[in-house]
Amino acid sequence: MFAPLVVLVRNIVGQPKLSKFRGKAIARHSKAITNFCNQVGIDRSLRQNWIRLARDNGKRLGLLA
């Protein structure tokens, strides 16, 4: 779904900048999931499953193209 946009951005800004931005975005998203789980009291294993689900959804949507 988003793969053409990701490829276009990669071609414009270059692979190194896109990888750096993607890494920061993934880290922030994982941190947001962790903060939410800590506030609500969700255990570590469920949190890890949510982070994996977010990664898999990103792949399916084409955000990791």
TORPA-4810 file (N, C-alpha, C, O; in nm, 3 decimals):
<nodes>
NODE_1_0.083_-0.119_0.000_0.000_0.000_0.000_0.088_0.126_0.000_0.067_0.216_-0.081_M
NODE_2_0.185_0.132_0.090_0.272_0.248_0.099_0.406_0.227_0.028_0.487_0.319_0.021_F
NODE_3_0.428_0.107_-0.025_0.558_0.075_-0.085_0.599_0.173_-0.194_0.715_0.215_-0.195_A
NODE_4_0.511_0.212_-0.287_0.555_0.307_-0.389_0.601_0.440_-0.329_0.697_0.500_-0.378_P
NODE_5_0.535_0.486_-0.225_0.574_0.611_-0.160_0.710_0.595_-0.092_0.794_0.684_-0.099_L
NODE_6_0.730_0.482_-0.026_0.858_0.458_0.041_0.971_0.452_-0.062_1.078_0.508_-0.040_V
NODE_7_0.947_0.385_-0.173_1.048_0.375_-0.278_1.077_0.513_-0.336_1.194_0.545_-0.361_V
NODE_8_0.976_0.594_-0.357_0.995_0.730_-0.408_1.078_0.814_-0.312_1.172_0.882_-0.353_L
NODE_9_1.044_0.809_-0.184_1.120_0.884_-0.083_1.264_0.833_-0.078_1.357_0.913_-0.067_V
NODE_10_1.283_0.703_-0.086_1.418_0.646_-0.085_1.499_0.697_-0.204_1.619_0.725_-0.190_R
NODE_11_1.435_0.708_-0.319_1.505_0.758_-0.438_1.539_0.906_-0.426_1.640_0.950_-0.481_N
NODE_12_1.457_0.982_-0.355_1.480_1.126_-0.341_1.586_1.155_-0.234_1.681_1.229_-0.260_I
NODE_13_1.570_1.097_-0.115_1.661_1.131_-0.004_1.779_1.037_0.007_1.879_1.070_0.072_V
NODE_14_1.770_0.920_-0.053_1.879_0.823_-0.046_1.854_0.720_0.063_1.785_0.745_0.162_G
NODE_15_1.913_0.603_0.042_1.894_0.491_0.136_1.946_0.519_0.276_1.878_0.487_0.373_Q
NODE_16_2.066_0.579_0.291_2.116_0.601_0.428_2.025_0.692_0.511_2.000_0.663_0.628_P
NODE_17_1.977_0.801_0.453_1.889_0.893_0.528_1.756_0.826_0.559_1.702_0.843_0.668_K
NODE_18_1.703_0.750_0.463_1.576_0.681_0.487_1.592_0.578_0.597_1.504_0.565_0.683_L
NODE_19_1.701_0.503_0.596_1.725_0.402_0.700_1.737_0.466_0.837_1.685_0.414_0.935_S
NODE_20_1.806_0.579_0.844_1.821_0.650_0.971_1.685_0.698_1.022_1.653_0.681_1.140_K
NODE_21_1.605_0.757_0.933_1.471_0.804_0.971_1.383_0.687_1.013_1.312_0.695_1.114_F
NODE_22_1.388_0.577_0.936_1.307_0.459_0.967_1.344_0.403_1.104_1.257_0.365_1.182_R
NODE_23_1.474_0.397_1.133_1.519_0.347_1.262_1.468_0.430_1.378_1.424_0.377_1.480_G
NODE_24_1.473_0.564_1.360_1.422_0.653_1.465_1.272_0.635_1.482_1.222_0.634_1.595_K
NODE_25_1.198_0.621_1.372_1.053_0.604_1.380_1.017_0.473_1.450_0.926_0.469_1.533_A
NODE_26_1.088_0.367_1.416_1.062_0.237_1.480_1.093_0.244_1.629_1.017_0.191_1.710_I
NODE_27_1.202_0.309_1.665_1.239_0.321_1.807_1.133_0.400_1.884_1.095_0.363_1.995_A
NODE_28_1.086_0.509_1.825_0.982_0.589_1.893_0.852_0.511_1.908_0.786_0.519_2.011_R
NODE_29_0.816_0.435_1.804_0.693_0.358_1.810_0.703_0.249_1.916_0.609_0.228_1.992_H
NODE_30_0.817_0.182_1.923_0.838_0.079_2.026_0.835_0.141_2.165_0.781_0.082_2.259_S
NODE_31_0.894_0.259_2.178_0.894_0.328_2.308_0.751_0.367_2.348_0.715_0.356_2.465_K
NODE_32_0.671_0.411_2.251_0.532_0.447_2.281_0.454_0.324_2.327_0.374_0.332_2.421_A
NODE_33_0.476_0.210_2.261_0.410_0.087_2.302_0.453_0.048_2.444_0.370_0.010_2.526_I
NODE_34_0.583_0.058_2.472_0.636_0.025_2.604_0.578_0.116_2.711_0.537_0.068_2.817_T
NODE_35_0.573_0.246_2.686_0.517_0.341_2.783_0.371_0.310_2.811_0.327_0.312_2.926_N
NODE_36_0.295_0.282_2.706_0.154_0.248_2.723_0.139_0.122_2.809_0.058_0.118_2.901_F
NODE_37_0.218_0.020_2.777_0.210_-0.105_2.853_0.247_-0.084_3.000_0.185_-0.142_3.089_C
NODE_38_0.349_-0.002_3.025_0.389_0.026_3.163_0.280_0.101_3.238_0.257_0.072_3.356_N
NODE_39_0.214_0.195_3.175_0.108_0.271_3.242_-0.013_0.183_3.273_-0.075_0.197_3.378_Q
NODE_40_-0.045_0.093_3.182_-0.164_0.010_3.198_-0.134_-0.116_3.279_-0.226_-0.177_3.334_V
NODE_41_-0.006_-0.155_3.288_0.031_-0.273_3.365_0.032_-0.401_3.284_0.005_-0.508_3.337_G
NODE_42_0.062_-0.390_3.156_0.067_-0.507_3.068_0.206_-0.569_3.078_0.306_-0.497_3.078_I
NODE_43_0.211_-0.702_3.086_0.341_-0.768_3.105_0.427_-0.765_2.978_0.382_-0.733_2.868_D
NODE_44_0.552_-0.799_3.000_0.656_-0.787_2.897_0.627_-0.873_2.774_0.648_-0.828_2.661_R
NODE_45_0.580_-0.995_2.794_0.559_-1.085_2.680_0.449_-1.033_2.588_0.462_-1.042_2.466_S
NODE_46_0.342_-0.980_2.645_0.235_-0.924_2.562_0.285_-0.800_2.489_0.251_-0.778_2.372_L
NODE_47_0.367_-0.718_2.557_0.424_-0.599_2.493_0.510_-0.639_2.373_0.501_-0.577_2.267_R
NODE_48_0.593_-0.741_2.390_0.677_-0.787_2.280_0.593_-0.838_2.164_0.629_-0.817_2.047_Q
NODE_49_0.483_-0.904_2.194_0.394_-0.951_2.088_0.334_-0.832_2.012_0.319_-0.838_1.890_N
NODE_50_0.300_-0.725_2.082_0.246_-0.606_2.016_0.349_-0.540_1.926_0.316_-0.495_1.817_W
NODE_51_0.474_-0.535_1.972_0.581_-0.477_1.891_0.602_-0.562_1.765_0.622_-0.507_1.657_I
NODE_52_0.599_-0.694_1.779_0.611_-0.782_1.662_0.494_-0.761_1.567_0.512_-0.757_1.445_R
NODE_53_0.374_-0.746_1.621_0.257_-0.722_1.539_0.270_-0.591_1.462_0.234_-0.584_1.344_L
NODE_54_0.321_-0.487_1.528_0.342_-0.358_1.461_0.442_-0.374_1.347_0.423_-0.319_1.239_A
NODE_55_0.549_-0.450_1.371_0.649_-0.475_1.266_0.587_-0.549_1.148_0.608_-0.512_1.032_R
NODE_56_0.510_-0.653_1.177_0.449_-0.732_1.071_0.347_-0.650_0.992_0.336_-0.664_0.870_D
NODE_57_0.272_-0.564_1.062_0.177_-0.477_0.992_0.250_-0.378_0.903_0.204_-0.349_0.792_N
NODE_58_0.363_-0.327_0.949_0.444_-0.237_0.867_0.493_-0.305_0.741_0.494_-0.244_0.633_G
NODE_59_0.533_-0.429_0.752_0.576_-0.504_0.634_0.459_-0.523_0.538_0.472_-0.504_0.417_K
NODE_60_0.346_-0.561_0.592_0.228_-0.589_0.508_0.178_-0.462_0.439_0.131_-0.468_0.325_R
NODE_61_0.188_-0.349_0.506_0.143_-0.223_0.446_0.245_-0.164_0.349_0.215_-0.069_0.277_L
NODE_62_0.365_-0.220_0.347_0.466_-0.172_0.255_0.552_-0.061_0.312_0.625_0.004_0.237_G
NODE_63_0.546_-0.039_0.442_0.627_0.067_0.502_0.773_0.027_0.514_0.859_0.112_0.534_L
NODE_64_0.802_-0.102_0.501_0.938_-0.150_0.512_0.993_-0.191_0.374_1.079_-0.278_0.365_L
NODE_65_0.942_-0.128_0.269_0.984_-0.162_0.131_1.128_-0.124_0.107_1.180_-0.145_-0.002_A
</nodes>
